[in-house]
Amino acid sequence: MTTTSNFCLDDSNSEPSIYQYSSSSYVLSTTFSDHSSNYSEPDILIPNQNITPIRHIIHLDKNVVVNPNNNITLPQNNASSLNIDNYILQSLENKNNKKIKHRTICKFCKNNVTNFERHLERQHSNKPEVIEFSKSSKEGKAERRKIIALLRYKTQFRIFVETGNSNKLPCIYCKRLVKASYLRRHYKVCVVKPINKSNQKIQHQAQSQTLLACAADTENTAAAIQLKNEVFLRIRADDIALIAKNDDLIRRYGENYLKPHKRAQIVVPCSNKIRECAKLLKETPRRTNNKLTFFDIISTCYYDIIVASAKTISRYDDTLKEYLAPNLAIHLGTTLKQISDLCSHLI
């Protein structure tokens, strides 16, 4: 069914024109009672990006039709010229959509709540952290928000340690999870950062990866502390370093490698050994489609896979029958023997 309505433009230089609006098409035309030589038609807005309205701006309904006897030629009804439908629908959807409330897992009861601040005041009012931010009046919202944000960050950090996400890393001060490339900028606005009096360059990603390694490994032996403080902070922060820091057997091997040596220069070869193991561990699961630890891949059932992975990371050329990185292939053989001996003592 087509509905039609008539409108007249009030223009001193033009005679009345009749516009018929329909909901079945997008064609627009006009009918004038008198066509004189000195008459100029009014400018009409047509939904086309190449046409700019000058005098009259008419907000059309969804579809427009006028007298088809007129000889006005309009652009074709295509996606490039008529996008008004999508614009109207998108505007209505944005207006009807409600704001999504983000939930927070409580640090104390592990419940997923919507209003985290109210939940703490009602359910955990006797906790030291809750008492601390309750002392601040509600007028000082900035201080309360900082304390509540720190509680959120700590809870999210614990979940991150259990699940893991390669796209983000935690801040070592406030435990907030941010992108690895954003850590340096976040340090400038971190609410609990210390003052860098030495003005030395801070390796933010290396420190963040070390924090994850410390959170995963709760043993604080002398060898473990030496490995984390001297070796982990010197390793270049990338995905290989993150694999090395999170694998238990690779950490044990690094601790055992540092024990008999007292020289400070041993940190560099220890770092190289750890990265070699991490490269092998990164390549092996690609052939098995399973997430394996280094303790799993040294089993005899993965012997052929380890050999193929070692050839790949050593860049073995089948046509020339030679290694492009022969030293790495030699080092891997010695390293695997040392790790096998270490496993026999640990078991």
N, C-alpha and C positions, 0 to 999 in steps of 0.2 A: 504494500500500500504506500503510495507516495503522497506526502504532505506538501502543500504549496502555500507560500505566504508572499505577499507583495510589499516592497519597500520603495520609498522614493527618496532620492538624494536631494537635500536642500542646497542647491548651488545657484548662485546668481548668474553664472555664465552658461548654464546648461539647462535644458528642459528636463522634466521629470523622466526618470527611467524606471522600468519595472524589472525586478529581480525575482526569479522563481527559484526556490531552494528545494532540493529533493535529496533524499537519503539513499539514492541508488546509483549515483555517478558523481564525477568530479568535473563535469563540463560546465563552463560559465559563458553566458552570452547575454546581450542586452537588446532591448527593443525600444526604439525611440519613435515618438509620434511624428517628428519632423526631422528630416535630414537636410540641412542647409549647407551651403558651401563654406560658410564662416563658422560652422559648428565644430567644436572639438570635443571628443568623448572624454569623460572623466577617467582619470587613472585608477585602475583597480588592482588591488593586491592579488597576485597569483602565486601560489606556493611553489616558487621556483627560486633557486639560489642565484640565478643569473639576472633576475629582474628586481629592481629596487622601487618600492612604492614612493610616490612623490606627493600627491595631494590627499587622496582618500585612502584610509586604511580600514578595510572591512574584515572583521574576524569571522571567518566562515565557519559554519557548522561542519559536521563530518563530511557530508557530500553536498555538492552544489550543482544545480542544473538551471539553465535559463532557456529562453525561447530558441529552439533549434533553427529557426528561419534566418537568424542573423548570420552574417558571413565572417564572423570573427574566428581566426585560427589560433588555437591554443596549443601548448606543448602536450605531448603524449603523456598518458598516465603510466609512468614507470617509477621504479624505486628511487631513482636519483632525483626526480622532480617533486615527488609527493611523499614526504616522510612525516606528514602531520599526524597520521594515525599512530605511528610508533611513539611520537613525542607525547601525544595525549595519554596513551596507555601507560607509558613509563612514568608520567607525572602522577597519574592516579595510583599506580602501584607504590611509588615512593611515599605518597601521602597516607596510604592505608597501612603500610608496614609499620610495625611497632618497634621500638628500640629493644635490641636484644641485650638482656642482662647477663653479664659474665659471672659465672659461679667461681667460688674459691673453696679449696679444700682446707678445712680447719687443721691447724698444726697439732691440736691437742686431742680432738675426738675423731679426726679423719672423716668428718661429714662434709658433704658438698653443699655449701650454703650460698645464698644469694647476697644477703646483707651481712658481710663479714664483720663489720664493726659492731652492729647490734648483737650478733651472735656471741661475740666475745664478752660483751658487757653483761649479757643475760646468763650465759652458760658457764663462763670461765672467769668470773670476776675475781677469784682468789689467786689467779696466776700472776707471777711477778711482772711479766710483760704487759698484762692487761692493767694491772695497778699502775704501771708507769705511765701509760698513755691516758688513763683515767684522771690522773692528777692534772693534766693539761685541760684547761677550760675549753668548752666547745667553741668559744670565740676565736681561740688560737687554732684554727683549722690546719694551718700549715704544719705545725709540729705534730699534731695527731695523725695527719696523713702520712708523714714520714715514718712514724713508728708502725703504723698499720701496714704500710708498703713493705717495710723490712720483714714483718711477719709473713706476708704473702711470698716474698722472694725466697725465704728460707724453706717454706713448704714446697714451692715449685722446684727448688734446687734438689731436695730429697727425691722427689719424683723423677727428676731429670737424671740423677745418678742411677736409678733403677732401670729406667727405660732407655735413655740416651737419645741424642739427636745431633747429627753431625753438622747441622746448619747453625747451631747456636752454641755459645759458650757462656759460662757464668762469670760475673764480675767477682774478683777475689775479695772484695771488701763488703759489698752489700748483697752478694749472691744473686743479683738480678740476671736473668737469661737474656742475652742480646746476641745479635749476629756477630760472627767473628770479626768482620771488617768494621764493626761499630764499636768495638771495645775501647779503642783509643779515644774516640769522641765521648763515649759514656764516662770515661774516667774524669773528664773535665767537669762534669755535672754531678758526679756521684756524691751522695750526701754524707758518706762515712769515709771518704778517702783520706789518707794521711798526707801531711805536707812533705813534698819531695825536697828535702833540704840539700841533698847532694846534687840535684839537677842532672842526674844520670838518666840515660835513655832507658825506659821501662819496657820490657818485653811482655806486653799484656797477654798475648795469646799463649805464650809459653807458660806464664804463671797460671793462666786459667786452666790449661791442660794439666799442669801439675796439681792444681787443686782437685781436679776430678780424680787423678790417680791417688791422692791422699784420702779422698772420701771413699774410694773403692777399697783401698788397702788400709785397714785400721791398725796394722802392726807398726809400731814406732821403734824398731830396733836401730842400733847405731848405723848398721850398714844401709838400712832403708832410708834413714834421714840423710846420710851422706849422698846416696844416689839421687834423692829428690832435690837436695840443695845444690849439688855440684854438677850433676849430669843433666837432669831434666830441664833445668833452666837454661842450659847451653844448647840444647837440641833445637833445630829450626822448627818452628811451630807450623806443622802441616798435618795432613791426614795420616801420614806414616808415623809421625811422632805421637799422635793421639792413640794409634793402635799399640805402639810400644809401651806407652804409659799405662794402658788399661789392661794389658795382658799380664797375668800373674807370673807365668813362667819366665817371660822376658825380663820382668823386674827382678826375679830371683837370680837370673843369670847375670844381670848387671851388678847386683849386690855382691855376688860371688866373685865377679871379675875385679871389683875394686878392693877386695879384702887384702890380697897379698901385696898390693902396690901402695906405696906411700908418696910417690911423686905426684905433683899437681898436674904434670903433663899427661897422666894416664886418663884424664877425663875425656880427651879428644878421641883416643882409640876406643874407649868404652862407649862413647856416643855412636861411633861408627858401627860397632858390633851390634848395638841395640837396633839401629836403623836397618841393618842387613836382615836381622831376624824379622822385623816388622814388614819389610818388603816381601819376604817369602810368605809370611802369614797373610798378607793382603792378596797375593796372587793365587794361593792354594784354594780358597773357597770359590773362586770363579770357575774352577773345574769340577767341583763337587756340588755346587749349588746349596751348600750348607754353611751355617755360621759356626766355624770351628775355632778352638783355641790352639795355641802352639803345643800344648800338651797332647792334643788330639792328633795333630798332623805328624808327630814323630813316631806314630805307630807304624808297624810293618805293613799294614794293609794300605797305607797311603804312600808306599815307597815310589811307585811309578809316577804318582801325581807330584810328589816332591821333586823328583828328577826333572819332570817336564816344567814345573814352575821355576826351578833353578835355572834352566836353560832360557826361560823367557826373560827373567830379570837380569840375566847375564848377557842377553842379546846374542844368542847363538844363531849363526847363519847356516842354514841347511845346505845352501849351494856351495859356499866356500868351506864348510866344515870347520869353522873356527868361531871363537867367542870374541865379540867386540869389547867385552869387559871381562877379560880372563882372570884378573885379580879377585873380582867378586866371586867367581865360581870356585876359586881355590879357598877363599876365606869361608864360604858357606860350608864346605866339607869339614873344615876344622871346627867351625862353630857348632855344627850339628853333633859332632862327636863330644864336644864339651858339654852341651846341653843334655845329651843322653846320659853321660856320667853323672851330671847333677840330678837328673830324675831318679836314677838308681839309688842315690843317697837319700833323696826326699821321700821316696816310697818306703 
